[in-house]
């Protein structure tokens, strides 16, 4: 196969990345939102196109495309209004997490609305005949792919001109560089953002409708190429449309050229996008495209919390140990099945706790708790099964041995601002899936691994009691950490790094410490989960399966409080099991969790725990007022002081 | 009571309600798909289309009188006579109800894999109950959702079925290859049988002690695929493409060796990244295979067969033959349609083709046509029907005793259910199939292009 053939195919593939990347750039430029739901928005529009053509076969394909693109624009506006407008002043990291929630809602909603698509043609309808195309050096490029290339180029040129040459573009740039000054000068920021979201939604719809016929339509149809589109957008620092176009085309080209390279270089094809993301993040590529001032304005407030300096609920360490008694009683009285559910709940709570320390207290967003848990699980197999270590040694060693893996992430974290760290961890999670979890020595080359519980804890009830003891100790230790000087320093570094440094708290030290503690907790959770499963493979710890679930769980429960991790896990694991038999509920899980993330981050950053706390505080105020009134009456009559009023 | 007291009471009540809901032995709710809700009321008592007496096992409404060949009947009779009490019988929920469980992807995009299996299994059970159940006991199906790779969720759902719902056995979970990795050892530990109509290409010849499937063995496939390539597709140079996950990649070197042993040159091997390459890269993969001189392609996975052939059509590579195991599904037929005519070659995964003139096959087709007018009856559905046939026939003889049930299966030889090749199991062989039938797509539908081929025929 010749270079020209590879190049032709690469450019055709890269055009898809480019068209999606340009939309990502536009939204980021106008709203500071790095939208992980961009591809999902396109997928929803592709379903509309599909549905129209299935219901009305006589409808011209072009008309359906126009309607779908219009739907994409409306969806963009709705998503902005409902999900992102409430967090307009929040940090980019919060907006990123909201975008995960939006993606969950859209994917879940699409699944609920359209369900199985096995019977009709599930491959979408193409605008142009897919079997007609141009033959270039032996490779046939269908016209529809050429259309994608042309549209990608046209969209990026058009958007560049829009930003550079029009009053609208000047307003967008002004808002990006200095939002306050822009608003004071009369620029309607909401209108600008609405318009950009509409354009982005339309471009996502266009890309999806054109590309879906090359594969099958499903709720996750385009999620696989979301990361590559982000990588393409990152080539332009998320702000340059022409660079994003070049990035998309270049990525497609590189991917294809690598295939033709000699072994083992051709093995890099699967990791090129993630490697590109990491390199671009580390060199801080955005500085080549925007001024320092604009970059800072886009970053927004770096703290995770939208607002609120309320003290989250840590709980005294002793309460975690005291709580063991009733839970132990509960486990002892449960059937083996419910004891297993309880132990799974506690394991997920441990996983959530790692996010409390890392994200809630330290303000660093890592989207790879599932990866660390996977490392812990694999280490349980290596240590427990291959090396024959007893369980009591395996658990602490698996937790500790996770630290070297986390060091890779932590070192990157020191160089990256929060948004880029979050993106880097997504890329790293993918990289680990492709590399570390395919190693024979660590993960049995991705095949099944078996660990056996010692006879003392072989039963589900006995194992649940073991998990309870471990979890209670870890929660108590974490609660103690939160109340200690170290915990205060972690939060101080999160809230104001310079002030913390001035106060003698070394930010580097505390950020690394948070990573190490979180990795150990996640690793421990993974090892415990491995023993709970007995036989497992690294596929069970993938990014989509575990990391996003853990994040959703922690955010909805309350990511700044250890109790939030427990509440989130209870809802996510225990209640899901309670409602499992009424099958319809599980259909809504993705939608519920997605809405939960959006609602929590938009309204109450401390999640359910924060909500209960504020309700309790309000109740207490009411009670105090009642008491005051009572005491006042009594005081007036019984006491000469009586000076309550 | 003050505000504080009311709040405390509310919290206590809430916790109480949750704890009660969680810990009580609730009545299980039978899962019904939307389609089932719409048609369940229209069920009628099963009768055979021609009213004839079945000569083979596996017809609903012919309780226990089937002529089962070989030792299965004799052993079964012994087991039935001796073992309707004990732990297994208790687990079955008493003599009046036999509970069966299944765990399938029933949510989101993965529903496509789970719902046809659930629908068919439920259809069989409804017909069975209408005809008097198994030895007078009504059969109940409880189905839970878990995604295809969600191991923790699948294990939890299975534990619920076994420990909370007290099912006798699990059936038809054959698409849950990855998710069931932790489930199989658990079922072995609990002694709960797992009965599958084989529709997935599993390569293990001897499944676990409790796991029985109707698919032919891995050794059979080792000969069968090269035979498809050389004798029926007439290819001497092929490319192999597979989904790059351990469950598939592990079999690729073996497949390559077998092909080369048959004199077929493997000119290219293309791993496909599941979620992404099928959308973005298939054109490129196909072009490479073509440029490297492949005359055809062996696709390890039914979905790849479709994506690949469609991409080949886009590349105007229309003379290439596409060969793959177990791709007899509505997804392939509907999605590929006429594009795949004459160039896609697959097989029935040990099942009989639907043109087999047996009463059991007629019954399957009639029931499905009546309950799901316009629905499909491909291998994906037939495998679920076959799984239930095997379970029902075995249980009629063993009674609701798990040990006897497994013993009966382990001594089953040449059991002809009328919908699959004759099944033979023994303690070392739990893949019972012995033959498979070649299929080609014509006019967007599969047609049979060979009689059932046995291992002996392939070896020559």
Interface residues (C-beta under 8 A of the other chain):
Chain A: X1 X5 X9 X10 X12 X13 X16 X107 X108 X111 X115 X116 X117 X118 X119 X120 X121 X122 X123 X130 X131 X133 X135 X138 X139 X140 X141 X142 X145 X211 X212 X214 X215 X216 X218 X219 X220 X221 X222 X223 X224 X225 X228 X255 X256 X259 X270 X330 X333 X334 X335 X336 X337 X338 X340 X341 X344 X438 X445 X446 X447 X448 X450 X460 X529 X532 X533 X534 X535 X536 X537 X539 X540 X542 X545 X574 X575 X577 X578 X580 X581 X582 X583 X586 X587 X589 X590 X616 X619 X620 X622 X623 X626
Chain B: X2 X3 X4 X7 X18 X19 X21 X22 X23 X26 X28 X29 X31 X32 X34 X106 X107 X108 X109 X111 X112 X115 X116 X142 X143 X144 X145 X147 X149 X150 X151 X152 X155 X156 X157 X159 X160 X162 X163 X164 X178 X181 X182 X184 X185 X186 X244 X245 X246 X247 X250 X273 X274 X275 X276 X278 X279 X280 X281 X282 X283 X284 X287 X288 X291 X292 X303 X307 X310 X311 X313 X314 X315 X316 X330 X331 X334 X335 X337 X375 X376
